Amino acid sequence: MTPFPWCKRSLRAAELVAEGRLTNAQAAAEVGLSRQGLDRWKAHPEFKARVADRLAEFDAFLRAARRAQWKKEWAESERFTAAYRAEKRARRKRARARKYA
């Protein structure tokens, strides 16, 4: 198979296909290509590989962002739990102080 002709248009088309927000016709129109031309590009192994690479990058980014969000939520939960336990200890201490006063 012949090498894929990479240019700004084809790189942008691969990004649009990987994002998946636009239909094939919309993505093709954005890069100045016919829908059939985009279909031919999508059938080329190098183009498919580029789209798969972009999807893997998006996936890794989303996983890292979710992991950061989870760590933030976990830290907030730990702070809340620590504050709750401290308040509970203080209430018990005040109750004991009243009991023995």
Backbone as CSV, one residue per row, in Angstrom:
resi,resn,N_x,N_y,N_z,CA_x,CA_y,CA_z,C_x,C_y,C_z
1,MET,0.847,-1.177,0.000,0.000,0.000,0.000,0.894,1.243,0.000
2,THR,0.439,2.258,-0.665,1.227,3.493,-0.759,1.216,4.229,0.575
3,PRO,2.283,4.971,0.869,2.317,5.728,2.124,1.212,6.787,2.139
4,PHE,0.738,7.071,3.316,-0.341,8.051,3.438,0.210,9.464,3.260
5,PRO,-0.485,10.323,2.508,-0.013,11.693,2.268,-0.370,12.632,3.428
6,TRP,0.476,12.673,4.450,0.187,13.529,5.600,0.395,14.999,5.266
7,CYS,-0.542,15.814,5.694,-0.471,17.270,5.550,-1.318,17.857,6.676
8,LYS,-1.432,19.173,6.708,-2.228,19.809,7.764,-3.674,19.327,7.735
9,ARG,-4.230,19.190,6.526,-5.620,18.748,6.392,-5.817,17.343,6.927
10,SER,-4.925,16.433,6.558,-5.102,15.048,6.986,-4.866,14.896,8.496
11,LEU,-3.919,15.669,9.042,-3.692,15.629,10.490,-4.925,16.154,11.236
12,ARG,-5.490,17.244,10.738,-6.700,17.804,11.355,-7.870,16.837,11.217
13,ALA,-7.977,16.194,10.069,-9.054,15.216,9.863,-8.927,14.060,10.854
14,ALA,-7.705,13.585,11.070,-7.496,12.503,12.034,-7.911,12.949,13.433
15,GLU,-7.590,14.198,13.791,-8.000,14.725,15.096,-9.518,14.765,15.211
16,LEU,-10.176,15.264,14.171,-11.636,15.370,14.202,-12.300,14.002,14.298
17,VAL,-11.772,13.041,13.550,-12.326,11.681,13.603,-12.132,11.105,15.003
18,ALA,-10.956,11.315,15.586,-10.680,10.785,16.924,-11.586,11.439,17.971
19,GLU,-11.819,12.745,17.838,-12.681,13.439,18.794,-14.102,12.896,18.752
20,GLY,-14.582,12.597,17.543,-15.901,11.995,17.394,-17.072,12.937,17.632
21,ARG,-16.832,14.242,17.694,-17.922,15.190,17.925,-18.691,15.507,16.650
22,LEU,-18.040,15.380,15.505,-18.664,15.735,14.223,-18.977,14.477,13.433
23,THR,-19.953,14.600,12.541,-20.221,13.496,11.623,-19.101,13.469,10.586
24,ASN,-19.045,12.395,9.825,-18.035,12.308,8.768,-18.179,13.459,7.777
25,ALA,-19.409,13.788,7.410,-19.640,14.870,6.448,-19.171,16.210,7.017
26,GLN,-19.453,16.456,8.291,-19.031,17.712,8.921,-17.510,17.793,9.036
27,ALA,-16.883,16.684,9.437,-15.422,16.661,9.554,-14.781,16.869,8.182
28,ALA,-15.319,16.212,7.177,-14.785,16.361,5.821,-14.934,17.799,5.345
29,ALA,-16.073,18.403,5.608,-16.302,19.788,5.185,-15.347,20.740,5.910
30,GLU,-15.068,20.461,7.160,-14.177,21.349,7.918,-12.762,21.357,7.357
31,VAL,-12.305,20.215,6.842,-10.949,20.160,6.289,-10.935,20.348,4.769
32,GLY,-12.103,20.599,4.183,-12.174,20.849,2.740,-12.035,19.600,1.903
33,LEU,-12.750,18.567,2.284,-12.664,17.267,1.625,-14.079,16.735,1.455
34,SER,-14.265,15.860,0.488,-15.584,15.240,0.349,-15.708,14.127,1.393
35,ARG,-16.956,13.747,1.668,-17.181,12.668,2.635,-16.554,11.371,2.145
36,GLN,-16.635,11.130,0.828,-16.045,9.915,0.265,-14.523,9.951,0.395
37,GLY,-13.942,11.134,0.220,-12.491,11.269,0.398,-12.082,10.950,1.823
38,LEU,-12.866,11.439,2.776,-12.571,11.123,4.181,-12.737,9.630,4.432
39,ASP,-13.747,9.029,3.829,-13.931,7.579,3.980,-12.708,6.816,3.449
40,ARG,-12.140,7.285,2.332,-10.935,6.635,1.787,-9.764,6.799,2.762
41,TRP,-9.633,8.005,3.312,-8.565,8.239,4.283,-8.749,7.333,5.507
42,LYS,-9.987,7.224,5.963,-10.255,6.397,7.149,-9.957,4.921,6.904
43,ALA,-9.984,4.497,5.656,-9.697,3.102,5.327,-8.190,2.820,5.270
44,HIS,-7.366,3.867,5.205,-5.910,3.694,5.095,-5.332,3.317,6.466
45,PRO,-4.471,2.277,6.526,-3.918,1.821,7.806,-3.161,2.905,8.592
46,GLU,-2.419,3.776,7.892,-1.678,4.824,8.596,-2.631,5.837,9.237
47,PHE,-3.703,6.157,8.524,-4.694,7.089,9.072,-5.377,6.456,10.279
48,LYS,-5.736,5.176,10.145,-6.354,4.454,11.260,-5.429,4.440,12.474
49,ALA,-4.139,4.219,12.232,-3.174,4.185,13.328,-3.075,5.549,14.004
50,ARG,-3.086,6.621,13.203,-3.028,7.978,13.773,-4.254,8.245,14.637
51,VAL,-5.433,7.858,14.157,-6.667,8.045,14.932,-6.588,7.231,16.225
52,ALA,-6.110,6.000,16.135,-5.985,5.161,17.334,-5.005,5.778,18.332
53,ASP,-3.909,6.355,17.852,-2.944,7.018,18.734,-3.586,8.204,19.443
54,ARG,-4.341,9.006,18.692,-5.015,10.164,19.295,-6.027,9.708,20.342
55,LEU,-6.755,8.634,20.043,-7.718,8.111,21.015,-7.006,7.634,22.278
56,ALA,-5.855,7.002,22.111,-5.085,6.556,23.274,-4.601,7.747,24.097
57,GLU,-4.181,8.825,23.418,-3.758,10.034,24.131,-4.929,10.652,24.892
58,PHE,-6.094,10.749,24.250,-7.277,11.287,24.915,-7.616,10.440,26.136
59,ASP,-7.572,9.127,25.962,-7.909,8.210,27.045,-6.945,8.378,28.217
60,ALA,-5.658,8.468,27.921,-4.667,8.652,28.981,-4.886,9.982,29.700
61,PHE,-5.194,11.032,28.942,-5.457,12.334,29.546,-6.671,12.265,30.463
62,LEU,-7.744,11.649,29.988,-8.957,11.546,30.791,-8.735,10.711,32.043
63,ARG,-7.973,9.610,31.910,-7.682,8.805,33.085,-6.875,9.589,34.112
64,ALA,-5.888,10.355,33.650,-5.072,11.159,34.561,-5.922,12.242,35.228
65,ALA,-6.806,12.868,34.465,-7.674,13.900,35.029,-8.625,13.297,36.061
66,ARG,-9.178,12.140,35.754,-10.092,11.480,36.700,-9.346,11.053,37.955
67,ARG,-8.113,10.562,37.783,-7.315,10.153,38.937,-7.030,11.367,39.833
68,ALA,-6.716,12.511,39.234,-6.473,13.732,40.008,-7.743,14.160,40.743
69,GLN,-8.884,14.072,40.057,-10.156,14.422,40.692,-10.445,13.481,41.846
70,TRP,-10.194,12.191,41.658,-10.431,11.216,42.719,-9.544,11.508,43.925
71,LYS,-8.263,11.843,43.686,-7.362,12.166,44.798,-7.852,13.391,45.554
72,LYS,-8.339,14.396,44.829,-8.862,15.603,45.462,-10.077,15.257,46.315
73,GLU,-10.998,14.469,45.765,-12.190,14.070,46.515,-11.819,13.248,47.738
74,TRP,-10.832,12.373,47.599,-10.393,11.542,48.715,-9.811,12.419,49.822
75,ALA,-8.989,13.405,49.452,-8.401,14.303,50.442,-9.490,15.094,51.169
76,GLU,-10.495,15.568,50.430,-11.600,16.278,51.061,-12.351,15.371,52.025
77,SER,-12.561,14.135,51.624,-13.241,13.174,52.482,-12.428,12.910,53.745
78,GLU,-11.124,12.785,53.596,-10.259,12.563,54.766,-10.308,13.760,55.710
79,ARG,-10.290,14.980,55.156,-10.373,16.181,56.000,-11.712,16.225,56.740
80,PHE,-12.779,15.912,56.036,-14.099,15.904,56.656,-14.157,14.870,57.772
81,THR,-13.640,13.677,57.494,-13.658,12.612,58.491,-12.829,13.000,59.713
82,ALA,-11.669,13.589,59.503,-10.827,14.013,60.620,-11.527,15.081,61.448
83,ALA,-12.174,16.031,60.788,-12.899,17.079,61.517,-14.070,16.483,62.289
84,TYR,-14.764,15.545,61.676,-15.892,14.896,62.350,-15.420,14.141,63.586
85,ARG,-14.334,13.396,63.460,-13.814,12.641,64.603,-13.338,13.570,65.715
86,ALA,-12.706,14.677,65.345,-12.241,15.639,66.349,-13.441,16.238,67.090
87,GLU,-14.491,16.579,66.355,-15.692,17.129,66.989,-16.332,16.093,67.904
88,LYS,-16.346,14.849,67.469,-16.934,13.779,68.281,-16.143,13.607,69.589
89,ARG,-14.800,13.642,69.501,-13.965,13.534,70.709,-14.221,14.710,71.651
90,ALA,-14.353,15.910,71.067,-14.593,17.101,71.885,-15.936,17.004,72.604
91,ARG,-16.968,16.501,71.895,-18.279,16.346,72.533,-18.219,15.348,73.680
92,ARG,-17.521,14.225,73.464,-17.378,13.227,74.532,-16.648,13.809,75.733
93,LYS,-15.613,14.602,75.451,-14.828,15.222,76.521,-15.698,16.204,77.306
94,ARG,-16.512,17.003,76.600,-17.404,17.937,77.283,-18.453,17.188,78.097
95,ALA,-18.963,16.081,77.545,-19.968,15.287,78.263,-19.369,14.685,79.523
96,ARG,-18.148,14.183,79.438,-17.483,13.630,80.629,-17.230,14.723,81.658
97,ALA,-16.875,15.904,81.177,-16.599,17.005,82.101,-17.868,17.397,82.847
98,ARG,-19.029,17.408,82.151,-20.302,17.721,82.814,-20.691,16.607,83.787
99,LYS,-20.425,15.367,83.388,-20.814,14.229,84.218,-20.055,14.253,85.550
100,TYR,-18.796,14.590,85.515,-17.981,14.558,86.732,-17.856,15.921,87.398
101,ALA,-18.590,16.899,86.932,-18.502,18.242,87.540,-19.392,18.385,88.734
